[in-house]
């Protein structure tokens, strides 16, 4: 159960207000009804119902507006000269929920209906108009609507401020994470480079002396070379985020061409009417294709790969398939590159699917929403 600003559950507050208004209407009705009439039971029921209906004003403000208005018209017709307090509460709740046009229409209808309802019981036009004005003063009606609108605007500004704070905190966290990643890669590249140099010197000295080079030393040398290449490539990608202009979709053909030059049968296909993409989406498309082709070259043992980019009205879709050795039964464990892709796509509100294909090979499929300006 949700709670209000005071920590009291919202349901308890709603019931307290509804019961309080119903009681006030009944007390006013009893005191304002000196002579008993045939319609008294109906009038008291409508007074109580109009107040108790307010318990649902948060969940269903428009129906509550209608119910309280009908109850007010009903007990006026029954001869109860009681202010339409419940309707004023309903006007406040409806405007606060953003139903301004409906509230204005209901208020105008009430201003026209109350004199008619009072005329039913009084049969005196002048007295009916005076009683209707007392039942629903226009100033109170305007005040209720203004209060609801003021609180709605205040809540909207508070939500906007909260969202801005969250976005700022997320951006700062991303910047700090990128800074840490760069520092870590700098340190690792330095340390791995030392290992690589030392292992190569040891292998060179052993061969120069005519000694047999241990397999473990050769493995260390090879692993150090591979780690150095991967770390430097990753570090270059991290530093590339600061370049102007950054890599984007226009650079994807170059990625595919480089994959061809490396011996991979790569093909690129772009579908749909091309339009400008937000910078973040543009960079993410490039990163997805780059990371996918890199993984194919290093791990997939594939001979061909296809890159397809589809421009849609509300989203851009990227799909990279290969004919490598991956199968559903031998799904590879997700690495850092795949996790990075997923983080980028999720941050933009998109969806990423990366998994082996039934016919063999691996597929990476990303859908990125695009907000186009008119």
Rosetta blueprint (number, residue, H / E / L):
1 X L
2 X L
3 X E
4 X L
5 X L
6 X L
7 X L
8 X L
9 X E
10 X H
11 X H
12 X H
13 X H
14 X H
15 X H
16 X H
17 X H
18 X H
19 X H
20 X H
21 X H
22 X H
23 X H
24 X H
25 X H
26 X H
27 X H
28 X H
29 X H
30 X H
31 X H
32 X L
33 X L
34 X L
35 X L
36 X L
37 X L
38 X L
39 X L
40 X H
41 X H
42 X H
43 X H
44 X H
45 X H
46 X H
47 X H
48 X H
49 X H
50 X H
51 X H
52 X H
53 X H
54 X H
55 X H
56 X H
57 X L
58 X L
59 X L
60 X L
61 X H
62 X H
63 X H
64 X H
65 X H
66 X H
67 X H
68 X H
69 X H
70 X H
71 X H
72 X H
73 X H
74 X H
75 X H
76 X H
77 X H
78 X L
79 X L
80 X L
81 X L
82 X L
83 X L
84 X L
85 X H
86 X H
87 X H
88 X H
89 X H
90 X H
91 X H
92 X H
93 X H
94 X H
95 X H
96 X H
97 X L
98 X L
99 X L
100 X H
101 X H
102 X H
103 X H
104 X H
105 X H
106 X H
107 X H
108 X H
109 X H
110 X H
111 X H
112 X H
113 X H
114 X H
115 X H
116 X H
117 X H
118 X H
119 X H
120 X H
121 X H
122 X H
123 X L
124 X L
125 X H
126 X H
127 X H
128 X H
129 X H
130 X H
131 X H
132 X H
133 X H
134 X H
135 X H
136 X L
137 X L
138 X H
139 X H
140 X H
141 X H
142 X H
143 X H
144 X H
145 X H
146 X H
147 X H
148 X H
149 X H
150 X H
151 X H
152 X H
153 X H
154 X H
155 X H
156 X H
157 X H
158 X H
159 X H
160 X H
161 X H
162 X H
163 X H
164 X H
165 X H
166 X H
167 X H
168 X H
169 X H
170 X H
171 X H
172 X H
173 X H
174 X H
175 X H
176 X H
177 X H
178 X H
179 X H
180 X H
181 X H
182 X H
183 X H
184 X H
185 X H
186 X H
187 X H
188 X H
189 X H
190 X H
191 X H
192 X H
193 X H
194 X H
195 X H
196 X H
197 X H
198 X H
199 X H
200 X H
201 X H
202 X H
203 X H
204 X H
205 X H
206 X H
207 X H
208 X H
209 X L
210 X L
211 X L
212 X L
213 X L
214 X L
215 X H
216 X H
217 X H
218 X H
219 X H
220 X H
221 X H
222 X H
223 X H
224 X H
225 X H
226 X H
227 X H
228 X H
229 X H
230 X H
231 X H
232 X H
233 X H
234 X H
235 X H
236 X H
237 X H
238 X H
239 X H
240 X H
241 X L
242 X L
243 X L
244 X L
245 X L
246 X L
247 X L
248 X L
249 X H
250 X H
251 X H
252 X H
253 X H
254 X H
255 X H
256 X H
257 X H
258 X H
259 X H
260 X H
261 X H
262 X L
263 X L
264 X L
265 X E
266 X E
267 X E
268 X E
269 X E
270 X E
271 X E
272 X L
273 X L
274 X L
275 X L
276 X L
277 X L
278 X L
279 X H
280 X H
281 X H
282 X H
283 X H
284 X H
285 X H
286 X H
287 X H
288 X H
289 X H
290 X H
291 X H
292 X H
293 X H
294 X H
295 X H
296 X H
297 X H
298 X H
299 X H
300 X H
301 X L
302 X L
303 X L
304 X E
305 X E
306 X E
307 X E
308 X E
309 X E
310 X E
311 X E
312 X L
313 X L
314 X L
315 X E
316 X E
317 X E
318 X E
319 X E
320 X E
321 X E
322 X E
323 X L
324 X L
325 X L
326 X L
327 X L
328 X H
329 X H
330 X H
331 X L
332 X L
333 X L
334 X L
335 X L
336 X H
337 X H
338 X H
339 X H
340 X H
341 X H
342 X H
343 X H
344 X H
345 X H
346 X H
347 X H
348 X L
349 X L
350 X L
351 X E
352 X E
353 X E
354 X E
355 X E
356 X E
357 X L
358 X L
359 X L
360 X L
361 X L
362 X E
363 X E
364 X E
365 X E
366 X E
367 X E
368 X E
369 X E
370 X L
371 X L
372 X L
373 X L
374 X L
